[in-house]
Amino acid sequence: MQDTSILTIPTEKINLMWDESTYFDETDDEDNLADLIQIAFKNFLGEFGYILQQISPAGFFFVEGRNMGWRHLSGHLNVTAGDACEFIRKAFPSTSEWTLRGSFDVKRKILEFSLYHHDSPTGEFYLVVDGSKTQ
């Protein structure tokens, strides 16, 4: 008799990370540091945009957040965005410095990430899914 008490769901995940501070240790050349960060951020936006496109080719997203800001709020938001920059502008807090660590489940098409910034040093937690499927 086969043991069915353990269900294994194969999954493929793509990690996503942005932490500007990691680039300060990579070069002693302060003149090129801004260029290095700019190139790295452009690459991050490309990866983020690819993931968003996989979630919703039409650009409709449902975002659920927990532990947001210094008051640790929870909530959700429907976001329409054509690219990663627009998504960040609409869904992220209004701060210029933040760190993102997350993963995208390719099979389930769900992005989960933590966002760290000055009002939330312990992290905010977000889940992003296709907004057209939550209506």
VENCOR-V304361 format. One record per helix or strand. SS is the DSSP state (helix for helix, strand for strand). FROM is the first residue (numbers start at 1). TO is the last residue. If there is no record, write none. Layout:
BEGIN
((SS FROM TO) (SS FROM TO))
END
This chain:
BEGIN
((strand 13 18) (helix 20 23) (helix 30 55) (strand 60 68) (strand 73 80) (helix 84 91) (strand 99 105) (strand 110 117) (strand 120 130) (helix 131 133))
END
